[in-house]
Amino acid sequence: MGAEQVLKDALGDVGWQATRRLATIPPTAGVPDPQPLSLPGRGQTVVVDVGPRHAPAIILLHSVACTGLLTWYPVLARLSARYRVVVFDQRWHGQGIRSQEFTLQDCAGDVVAVADALGINRFMVAGYSMGGMVGQIVAYQERERVSGLVLCSTASNFRRGIRQRVALDLFGRTLHLMRDQARIGLVPGEPRRERLARLEDHRWALEEFRSTSPWAIAVALDEIGRFDSSPWLHTLRIPTSVVVTTRDGFIAPAHQRSLARRIPGAATYEIPAGHTACVLAANQFVPAVMAACTAVHAAIADEEAEDSEEDSA
């Protein structure tokens, strides 16, 4: 299999086309500005904290090579109508913590530190790709605090076969190329106002990409390659939903489905999209992640009702 075909498989059809021309992305108008947040003993990141303060909290963890907003902005408005939504830049990404080393374990500690800084005791975690791996660690280590889990386009490990080693390398290179893309194509008959708005959307996305260095991406990809939660994943006993991207060659759909099977009672939602689905296939991803979060929230409510009945008996 040639390198070009491997890359097509890794990104999916839409993602591959985006490497050759600028694809349409969801509008960025109204995306909130992140605010600085100091985490004692760890460093400083930036955070967006939106939605009703009395609503159940959900912390969103982003993909490798992205920022919190770049991964999650298409679904932010809909999620924040139901939940208190927190999204922040993980270390070495965007405006996240600068440290001497990068580990997924430290990223998991940052999640708890963000929750502490914002006064959030219990919370759901939703993680995309690398963020899903971090989310698994948080759920495993903070069982009293994580009420539910939504895992998107991720796995319990990254089995490094030849095909996926090539995909891992090319994925990093392609993200670098996409960051440097500055052209925007003309759409025949498109009104000038709409074209300017589309240009602003792409400028914003490119700035988010450029905020993470190629070196940080390479280190993070290497760390992802060593991740393996399979020895303990079956011990997670919390409501969980898994969103599977079925045209994903970076994290194979079979590995995503295996992740769901390893977690007792996990629900699965499948969408025919590649690894960039969170933005480039948002019309499919947003409904899926909303359904996944709703299912987890309902299961949490059922568990809490059962606990209340047992306490009153």
C-alpha positions in Angstrom: 0.0 0.0 0.0 1.4 3.4 -1.0 2.0 6.3 1.4 -0.7 8.4 -0.3 -3.3 5.6 0.1 -2.4 5.1 3.8 -2.8 8.9 4.4 -6.2 8.8 2.7 -7.3 6.0 5.0 -5.9 7.7 8.0 -7.8 11.0 7.5 -10.9 9.7 5.7 -12.2 11.1 2.4 -13.0 14.5 3.6 -9.8 14.9 5.6 -7.8 13.9 2.5 -9.4 16.4 0.3 -8.7 19.1 3.0 -5.0 18.5 2.5 -5.3 19.4 -1.2 -7.8 22.3 -0.9 -9.5 24.1 1.9 -12.6 22.2 2.9 -15.7 23.8 4.4 -15.6 24.0 8.2 -18.3 25.0 10.6 -18.7 28.7 11.2 -16.6 30.1 14.0 -18.7 33.2 14.8 -19.6 33.3 18.4 -16.9 30.9 19.6 -15.9 32.2 23.1 -12.5 33.5 23.9 -10.5 31.3 26.3 -9.4 32.8 29.6 -6.2 32.1 31.4 -6.3 29.7 34.3 -3.5 29.0 36.8 -3.1 25.5 38.1 -1.0 25.6 41.3 2.2 23.6 41.1 1.5 22.8 37.4 1.5 25.9 35.3 -1.0 28.0 33.3 -3.5 27.0 30.6 -6.5 28.6 29.0 -10.1 27.6 29.6 -13.6 28.1 28.3 -16.3 27.6 31.0 -19.8 28.0 29.6 -23.3 26.8 30.3 -25.5 26.8 33.5 -23.5 26.6 36.7 -26.1 24.3 38.3 -26.0 21.9 35.3 -24.0 18.7 35.3 -20.4 19.4 34.4 -18.6 17.9 31.4 -14.9 18.4 30.7 -13.9 18.2 27.0 -10.4 16.9 26.1 -9.0 17.5 22.7 -7.2 15.6 20.0 -3.4 15.6 19.4 -2.1 18.6 17.4 -5.3 20.6 18.2 -6.5 23.0 20.8 -9.5 22.5 23.0 -11.7 24.9 21.0 -10.5 23.6 17.6 -11.6 20.1 18.4 -14.9 20.9 20.2 -16.2 24.3 18.9 -18.7 22.8 16.5 -20.6 21.1 19.4 -20.0 23.7 22.1 -23.2 25.7 21.7 -25.4 22.6 21.8 -23.6 21.0 24.7 -23.6 24.2 26.8 -27.4 24.4 26.5 -27.6 21.3 28.7 -24.4 21.1 30.6 -21.7 23.2 32.3 -19.0 22.7 29.6 -15.3 23.1 30.3 -12.7 22.9 27.6 -9.0 23.7 28.0 -5.7 23.4 26.1 -3.8 20.4 27.3 -0.1 20.7 28.0 2.2 21.3 25.1 -0.8 22.2 22.9 -2.1 25.7 22.1 -1.8 27.8 25.2 -1.5 24.9 27.5 1.0 24.2 30.2 4.7 24.4 29.2 6.7 21.7 31.0 10.0 19.9 30.5 8.3 16.6 29.6 5.0 15.5 28.1 3.1 12.4 29.4 -0.5 11.4 29.2 -0.3 10.8 33.0 0.5 14.5 33.5 -2.3 15.4 31.2 -4.7 13.4 33.3 -3.5 15.2 36.4 -4.2 18.5 34.7 -7.8 17.5 34.2 -8.3 17.1 37.9 -6.4 20.4 38.6 -8.7 22.3 36.2 -11.8 20.8 37.9 -10.3 21.8 41.3 -9.5 25.4 40.1 -13.1 25.8 38.9 -14.7 24.3 42.0 -16.1 21.3 40.2 -16.3 18.1 42.3 -17.9 15.6 40.0 -17.9 15.7 36.3 -18.3 13.8 33.1 -15.3 13.5 30.7 -15.5 13.5 26.9 -12.3 12.9 25.0 -11.4 12.9 21.3 -8.5 10.8 20.1 -5.6 11.6 22.5 -8.2 13.2 24.7 -10.0 9.9 24.9 -6.8 8.2 26.1 -6.4 10.9 28.8 -10.0 10.5 29.7 -9.6 6.8 30.3 -6.7 7.5 32.7 -8.8 10.1 34.6 -11.8 7.8 34.9 -9.6 4.9 36.2 -7.7 7.0 38.7 -10.5 9.3 39.9 -13.4 7.0 40.3 -15.1 9.1 43.0 -15.1 12.2 40.7 -15.7 11.0 37.2 -19.4 10.3 36.8 -19.4 9.3 33.2 -17.3 8.9 30.1 -17.7 9.7 26.4 -14.8 8.4 24.2 -14.6 9.6 20.6 -12.3 8.2 17.8 -10.0 6.6 20.3 -8.8 3.3 21.5 -7.3 1.3 24.5 -4.0 1.1 22.7 -2.4 2.0 19.4 -1.1 -1.3 18.0 1.8 -0.3 15.9 1.6 -2.5 12.8 3.5 -1.4 9.7 0.4 0.3 8.2 -0.4 2.3 11.3 3.3 3.3 11.8 3.2 4.9 8.4 -0.2 6.5 9.2 1.2 7.9 12.5 4.1 9.5 10.7 2.1 10.8 7.8 -0.7 12.1 10.1 1.8 14.3 11.9 3.3 15.5 8.6 -0.1 16.3 7.1 -1.2 18.3 10.2 2.0 20.4 9.7 1.1 21.0 6.0 -2.5 21.9 6.9 -1.2 24.5 9.4 0.8 26.1 6.7 -2.1 26.2 4.2 -3.1 29.8 3.6 -5.1 29.6 0.4 -8.9 29.8 0.2 -10.7 28.6 -2.9 -13.2 30.6 -4.8 -16.7 29.2 -4.9 -18.5 30.2 -8.1 -21.3 32.6 -7.4 -20.5 32.8 -3.7 -21.5 36.3 -2.2 -18.5 38.3 -1.1 -19.8 38.5 2.5 -20.0 34.7 2.8 -16.6 34.3 1.3 -15.1 36.7 3.8 -16.8 34.9 6.6 -15.4 31.6 5.3 -12.0 33.2 5.1 -12.2 34.3 8.7 -13.3 30.7 9.8 -10.2 29.3 8.1 -7.9 32.0 9.5 -9.1 31.2 13.0 -8.6 27.4 12.5 -5.1 28.0 11.1 -4.2 30.1 14.1 -5.3 27.4 16.4 -3.2 24.8 14.4 -0.2 27.1 14.5 -0.3 27.4 18.2 1.1 23.9 18.7 4.6 23.3 17.5 5.6 20.4 15.2 8.0 19.2 17.9 5.2 19.0 20.5 3.0 17.1 18.0 5.8 14.6 17.4 6.4 14.0 21.1 2.6 13.6 21.8 2.3 11.1 18.9 5.2 9.1 20.4 3.5 9.1 23.8 0.2 8.0 22.2 2.1 5.0 20.6 3.0 3.8 24.1 -0.5 4.1 25.6 -2.2 0.9 26.7 -5.3 0.8 29.0 -6.3 -2.8 28.1 -5.0 -4.3 31.4 -7.4 -2.3 33.5 -10.1 -0.9 31.2 -12.6 -3.7 32.2 -12.6 -2.4 35.7 -14.3 0.9 34.8 -17.8 0.7 36.1 -19.2 4.1 35.0 -21.7 5.0 32.3 -19.8 5.2 29.0 -20.5 5.9 25.4 -18.1 5.4 22.5 -18.3 7.3 19.2 -16.7 5.3 16.5 -15.4 6.9 13.3 -15.8 4.0 10.8 -13.6 5.4 8.0 -10.7 6.2 10.4 -7.3 4.7 9.5 -5.3 6.5 12.1 -7.1 4.7 15.0 -8.7 1.7 13.3 -12.5 1.3 13.7 -11.8 -2.3 15.0 -9.7 -0.9 17.8 -12.4 1.7 18.6 -15.0 -1.1 18.8 -12.7 -3.2 20.9 -12.5 -0.3 23.3 -16.3 -0.2 23.7 -16.4 -4.0 24.3 -13.8 -3.8 27.0 -15.9 -1.3 29.1 -18.8 -3.0 30.8 -22.1 -1.7 29.5 -20.7 0.9 27.1 -23.0 2.1 24.3 -21.6 2.6 20.8 -22.5 5.3 18.2 -21.0 4.9 14.7 -20.5 7.6 12.1 -19.1 7.1 8.5 -16.2 9.5 8.8 -12.5 9.7 9.3 -10.3 10.9 12.1 -11.0 14.6 11.5 -14.8 14.1 12.0 -15.0 16.5 14.9 -14.6 19.4 12.5 -14.6 18.2 8.9 -17.7 15.9 9.4 -19.3 18.0 12.1 -22.8 17.4 10.7 -22.3 13.7 11.6 -20.2 14.1 14.7 -22.3 16.7 16.6 -25.5 14.6 16.6 -23.6 11.5 17.6 -21.7 13.1 20.5 -25.0 14.7 21.7 -26.7 11.3 21.7 -23.7 9.8 23.5 -23.7 12.5 26.2 -27.4 12.2 26.7 -27.2 8.4 27.2 -24.4 8.8 29.7 -26.2 11.5 31.6 -29.4 9.4 31.7 -27.5 6.4 33.0 -25.9 8.6 35.7 -29.3 9.8 36.8 -30.6 6.2 37.0 -27.6 5.2 39.2 -28.1 8.2 41.5 -31.8 7.4 41.8 -31.0 3.8 42.7 -28.5 4.9 45.3 -31.0 7.3 46.8 -33.6 4.5 47.1 -31.1 2.3 48.8 -30.1 5.0 51.3 -33.8 5.6 52.2 -34.6 1.9 52.6 
